Amino acid sequence: MASSPLNVFKQPLRLFSRQPVTGFFRDGYCRTGGGIDPGNHAVAGVVTDEFLDYSASRGNDLRSVGLKGGCKWCLCTARWLEAYQAYRTGKVTALGVPRVDLDATEDSALSMVDLDTFRQFAVGHDQSNAIGGNSSGGNPTS
C-alpha cells in the first residue's frame, strides 16, 4: 500500500475486529486499499439483528457468514447508507442502522455519507438524543 489508510478524522485507521476477522482484506481493518475494493467495505459497523434481517431482505444475508447481532463487521458504505435511508423512511427503526466505530471507519466512506450522519450512529452515542428523541431500544453496543 502506498500510504497508510486514514479514518474519518484523518487519523491512522484503527483495527476494528479480528473476532470475527473482517474487512475486504480479512485483516481486521475496514480499509479499501485505495480503490481495490469495489464494494468499499469502509464502514466499521456493529450489526444488530434488525439490520441483519433488513440486509437479508435486500439479498445480502450476513448470517450466512456467521454474523449475529452485536458482531463487528466492515460494511459496504452503500449498504450502510441503504439501512440509514430505510430508517429515514420508516422501513426500519434506529436499531436497523449499524452503530459506527468512527476511529475504525476509513475516510473513503465520506464520499457517500457525511461525517455528521455517521456521528448520529457512532458507537457509544446516545441514540435517544441523537435521532429525534427516538428512545426505542437504546444502544445495542452497551
Secondary structure, 3 states (H helix, E strand, C coil): CCCCCEECCCCECCCCCECCECCCCCCCCECCCCCCCCCCCCEEEECCHHHHHHHHHCCCCHHHHCCCCCCEEEECHHHHHHHHHHHHCCCCCHHHCCEECHHHEEHHHHHCCCHHHHHHCECCCCHHHHCCCCCCCCCCCC
